[in-house]
Amino acid sequence: MARISVLGEQTHEFDGVVSALDVLRSIDPRPKGVISAKVNGALTDLSALVEDGSVVEFVNGSSPDGLSVIRHSTAHVMAQAVLELYPGAKYAIGPSIADGFYYDFELPDNQRFSDEDLLRVETKMREIISAKQPFTREELSYESGLEIFRDQPFKTEIIRQVQELADEALAEGVSDDGVSVYRNADKFVDLCKGPHVGHTGQLGHFKLLRVAGAYWRGDENKEQLQRIYGTAWESKAQLEEHLNRLKEAEKRDHRRIGAEQDLFHFPVEIGGGLPVFHPKGAFIRYQMEEMSRKAHIKAGYQLAWTPHIAKSTLYEISGHLGWYKDGMYPPMEMEGATYYPKPMNCPMHILIYRSQLRSYRELPLRLFEFGTVYRFERSGVLHGLARVRGLTQDDSHIFCAPSQLADELTRLLKFVLAMLRSFGLKDFEAELATRPDKSVGEDAEWEEATSALKTALEASGIPYVIAEGEGAFYAPKIDVHLKDAIGRRWQVSTLQVDLQMPQRFDMNFVDNDNQRRRPYMIHRALFGSVERFFAILLEHYAGALPMWLLMSQIQVLPVRKDHETYAKEVVGRLVSAGARAEVADATEPLGSRIRKAKLEKTPYILVVGDDDVNAKTVGVNSRGSETPNRGVPLDAFVESIKEEIFPPDLLLETES
């Protein structure tokens, strides 16, 4: 007799051995939407056997776990289709990813996938799906796995690697018998842990999106493969909604907007991931940075500035050369010393703290800098401003007494959210990343730091989840995420309690009992990087940025040449009110000038003609409005835009 508990249901009794599917059918003879199960918390196939005393939870296809199963199963179908269409093809790995899946291939004779080939692959996939081929799991010895995949070098490499790890485990007394594979009706076999849907007929709402290059194991010294990306969903409606989001995302691509609005570009003469900002883009950066700088000063931060390179000894002490060397630019040898472009600002801020003996009366000491750092990102991961090699962090490091930690983190998180909201961003959530298995530091310090971070999150009021074991090996942290206008999730701010740097640099302060004690150190990047935050804003607003950020806020268009005098009068009135306005001379047809100003996403286009000259009015074309508002008194218009002209004034609960 097997007693199985179903989450949210009563305990069920069965004679003999049962599968998760048997348990499901005992509850509902014709279940719909369930594609997988969790047995004692582990995601598995419905065909998996369930032991006596187990707790079963059924997984719907629309849930995050269910979508992962659908996408991974669809990746298998895609691999089967490619191997049938391209005999001799080699296949590597095909995981589910956020919103989709991919699979990596090496085609014979250096063939390349084209857009037409993707359509062929899709057609073959639909044949496989309509055949309702069952997914069948098998457990094999390493030797059998190597035999089955003897013509697939990427699979055999994985098996040998797994076997080596198993041999290490055996030496420690842990047994591991082999590998698992999944077959599709004996027509296709893949090395896989699973789980999968019951049969291919449970799939079908998918679309292949694009082909990209990918190095095997992400190593540019290994084979370059072709990666096919796709997306898959539980229903046709979900698929269509996602494809519409992709179309909208393409329209909002910050790289396209940057070119259209003449904001920035990436000169080949400088190198990948190193943008130059044109006057309009540089002005937006200036406005972002200046508003942030003023808010930091108002909130009790002190400005710092540090150089772009430093001796290797600094990064040896900080540990960056040990932990992060692969991401750093190569060293420079000068006058008998080795220098590196800085990958982080924190070691230099520590030197500012250490430049004199600190008293408890000076704490918390909050240092702030727009510091440009240099990280050698691989060319394959560069993505416009969102992933660059030279990035400017709005970097802050706070040094405080242990007793101040919880209050300081609460204050800091409120400041972060106030700043992000000032840019019109509203939808936030967070992750609290806790101590990983491999870490350094005392248990009491970790517990204190994690508790303080949790207190800050609770006080902020934003939803958060615990990311168990995902902190850095030296510190727990909060990652703040935002959702943009089309629902995409972006990580922006990070708050990290550092338990190691104060020790590595032997930092201390004199406490009120005249004893020297170790301060706590908080790392904080608010935008993340100016470049990436710039990209997020461009995509969130589809290029129509808040008016206060723009170099050209208002364009005044005289209908004819003889209206230019009044147009200049209007500009003078706007400028005296603090607006940035300019006349678009009547050297082109009015319609052409209006279209150009709209393409540049100018917030207000004012058209002035005969009636306006006589009545001291303007015709107002507001950004996003289809119908102009004619005959608006100039003084009334100026009054109506006063709040939009200037950067928002943060109401900081965190002020000193």
Buried (B, 14 or more C-beta within 10 A) or exposed (E): EBEBBBEEBEEBEBEEEBBBBBBBBBBEEEBEEBBBBBBEEEBBBBBBBBEEEBBBBBBBBBBEBBBBBBBBBBBBBBBBBBBBBBEEBBBBBBEBBEBBBBBBBBBEEEBEBEEEBBEBBBEBBBEBBEBEBBBBBBEBEBEBBBEBBEEBBBBBBBBEEBBEEBEEEEEEEEEBEBBEBBBBBEEBBBBBEBBBBBBBBBBBBBBBBEBBEBBBBEEEEEBEBBBBBBBBBBEEEBBEEBBEBBEBBEEBBBBBBBEEBEBBBBEEEEEEBBBEBBEBBBBBBEBBBEBBBEBBEBBBBEEBEBEEBBEBEBBEBBBBBEEBEEEBBEBEEEEEEBBBBBBBBBBBBBBBBBEEEBEBEBBBBBBBBBBBBBBBBBEEEBBBBBBBBBBBBBBBBBBBBBEBBBBBBBBBBBBBBBBBBBBEBEEBBBBBBBBBEEBEBEEEBBEBBBEBBBBBBEBBEBEBEEBEEBBBEBBBBBBBBBBBBBEBEBBBBBBBBBBBBBBBBEBBBBBEEEEEBBBBBBBBBBBBBBBBBBBBBBBBBBBBBBBBBBBBBBBBBBBEEEBBEBBBBBBEBBEEBEBBBBBBEBEEEBEEBBEBBBEBBBBBBBBBBEEBBEEBBBBBBEBEEEEBEBEBEBEEBBEEBEEBBEBBEBEBEBEE
